[in-house]
Amino acid sequence: EADGSILAHSKFQTWTKYLDSFTNFYPRQQTTMIDENYDDARLLWILECEEKSQD
C-alpha cells in the first residue's frame, strides 16, 4: 500500500483494472465498482474501518 489507503491497495487497483477490462470487452453490460458489490451500510463500515486504521 502506497499510503495506507484502501484506494491505494494493490487488490483495489487490480479490481479497478478488471472492471475497466470488463467494460471494454462487454460495453453493453457495464457494472459499477461499488453499488453492485456493497450496500450503503457495508460501505460505511469499510470506510469507518479505513479511517480508524489511519489513526
MIVOVEX-644046 format. One line per 2 residues: number of its first residue (from 1); their letters; for each residue x, y, z of N, C-alpha, C. Coordinates in nm, 3 decimals. Layout:
% residues N
NUM) A) X:Y:Z:X:Y:Z:X:Y:Z; ...
This chain:
% residues 55
1) EA) 0.084:-0.118:0.000:0.000:0.000:0.000:0.088:0.125:0.000; 0.064:0.211:-0.090:0.146:0.331:-0.103:0.130:0.424:0.015
3) DG) 0.006:0.453:0.054:-0.015:0.547:0.163:-0.108:0.491:0.269; -0.137:0.362:0.267:-0.225:0.301:0.365:-0.372:0.313:0.330
5) SI) -0.406:0.374:0.221:-0.544:0.395:0.181:-0.599:0.272:0.109; -0.728:0.246:0.128:-0.794:0.138:0.054:-0.776:0.161:-0.095
7) LA) -0.789:0.283:-0.140:-0.781:0.314:-0.282:-0.641:0.290:-0.339; -0.540:0.289:-0.253:-0.403:0.266:-0.299:-0.364:0.118:-0.288
9) HS) -0.448:0.037:-0.226:-0.417:-0.104:-0.206:-0.409:-0.177:-0.340; -0.314:-0.266:-0.353:-0.293:-0.335:-0.481:-0.415:-0.417:-0.524
11) KF) -0.488:-0.474:-0.429:-0.607:-0.552:-0.465:-0.717:-0.461:-0.521; -0.730:-0.341:-0.467:-0.829:-0.247:-0.520:-0.789:-0.204:-0.661
13) QT) -0.662:-0.181:-0.680:-0.614:-0.142:-0.813:-0.636:-0.255:-0.914; -0.615:-0.379:-0.871:-0.640:-0.495:-0.958:-0.787:-0.503:-0.994
15) WT) -0.873:-0.482:-0.895:-1.018:-0.485:-0.917:-1.058:-0.377:-1.018; -0.999:-0.259:-1.004:-1.027:-0.148:-1.095:-0.988:-0.185:-1.239
17) KY) -0.869:-0.244:-1.255:-0.825:-0.285:-1.389:-0.918:-0.390:-1.447; -0.962:-0.485:-1.363:-1.053:-0.589:-1.410:-1.184:-0.527:-1.460
19) LD) -1.242:-0.436:-1.382:-1.368:-0.374:-1.423:-1.351:-0.290:-1.549; -1.238:-0.224:-1.562:-1.211:-0.149:-1.686:-1.206:-0.244:-1.806
21) SF) -1.139:-0.357:-1.789:-1.131:-0.456:-1.897:-1.268:-0.514:-1.929; -1.345:-0.542:-1.825:-1.479:-0.596:-1.843:-1.564:-0.497:-1.924
23) TN) -1.558:-0.371:-1.887:-1.635:-0.267:-1.955:-1.594:-0.255:-2.102; -1.464:-0.265:-2.128:-1.417:-0.258:-2.267:-1.460:-0.380:-2.349
25) FY) -1.459:-0.497:-2.286:-1.494:-0.620:-2.356:-1.644:-0.637:-2.374; -1.721:-0.593:-2.274:-1.867:-0.603:-2.276:-1.930:-0.464:-2.255
27) PR) -1.921:-0.376:-2.352:-1.967:-0.238:-2.333:-2.115:-0.225:-2.300; -2.195:-0.322:-2.337:-2.339:-0.315:-2.308:-2.374:-0.372:-2.172
29) QQ) -2.277:-0.429:-2.103:-2.302:-0.489:-1.971:-2.221:-0.420:-1.863; -2.212:-0.290:-1.871:-2.132:-0.217:-1.774:-2.185:-0.238:-1.632
31) TT) -2.094:-0.236:-1.539:-2.128:-0.252:-1.399:-2.058:-0.143:-1.319; -2.104:-0.120:-1.199:-2.039:-0.021:-1.114:-1.943:-0.090:-1.019
33) MI) -1.847:-0.017:-0.972:-1.746:-0.075:-0.884:-1.800:-0.098:-0.743; -1.879:-0.008:-0.693:-1.923:-0.017:-0.554:-2.067:-0.066:-0.543
35) DE) -2.159:-0.005:-0.614:-2.302:-0.035:-0.598:-2.336:-0.182:-0.619; -2.271:-0.248:-0.711:-2.301:-0.388:-0.741:-2.249:-0.481:-0.633
37) NY) -2.156:-0.434:-0.550:-2.089:-0.524:-0.456:-2.117:-0.494:-0.309; -2.153:-0.371:-0.277:-2.173:-0.333:-0.137:-2.297:-0.246:-0.123
39) DD) -2.373:-0.271:-0.017:-2.483:-0.180:0.013:-2.427:-0.064:0.097; -2.509:0.036:0.125:-2.462:0.156:0.194:-2.404:0.125:0.332
41) AR) -2.470:0.036:0.407:-2.424:0.004:0.542:-2.286:-0.062:0.539; -2.266:-0.154:0.447:-2.137:-0.223:0.437:-2.028:-0.126:0.392
43) LL) -2.058:-0.041:0.299:-1.961:0.057:0.252:-1.923:0.153:0.364; -2.020:0.197:0.442:-1.992:0.285:0.555:-1.900:0.216:0.654
45) WI) -1.926:0.089:0.684:-1.843:0.013:0.777:-1.699:0.004:0.724; -1.682:-0.024:0.596:-1.549:-0.033:0.535:-1.475:0.100:0.548
47) LE) -1.543:0.209:0.518:-1.480:0.341:0.525:-1.446:0.380:0.669; -1.532:0.343:0.764:-1.503:0.370:0.905:-1.381:0.291:0.951
49) CE) -1.370:0.167:0.909:-1.252:0.086:0.943:-1.126:0.147:0.884; -1.136:0.194:0.762:-1.023:0.259:0.697:-0.981:0.383:0.774
51) EK) -1.078:0.462:0.815:-1.049:0.584:0.890:-0.981:0.551:1.022; -1.031:0.450:1.093:-0.972:0.410:1.222:-0.829:0.359:1.203
53) SQ) -0.803:0.290:1.093:-0.669:0.237:1.070:-0.569:0.349:1.041; -0.617:0.465:1.000:-0.530:0.580:0.972:-0.485:0.649:1.100
55) D) -0.558:0.628:1.210:-0.526:0.695:1.337:-0.404:0.637:1.404
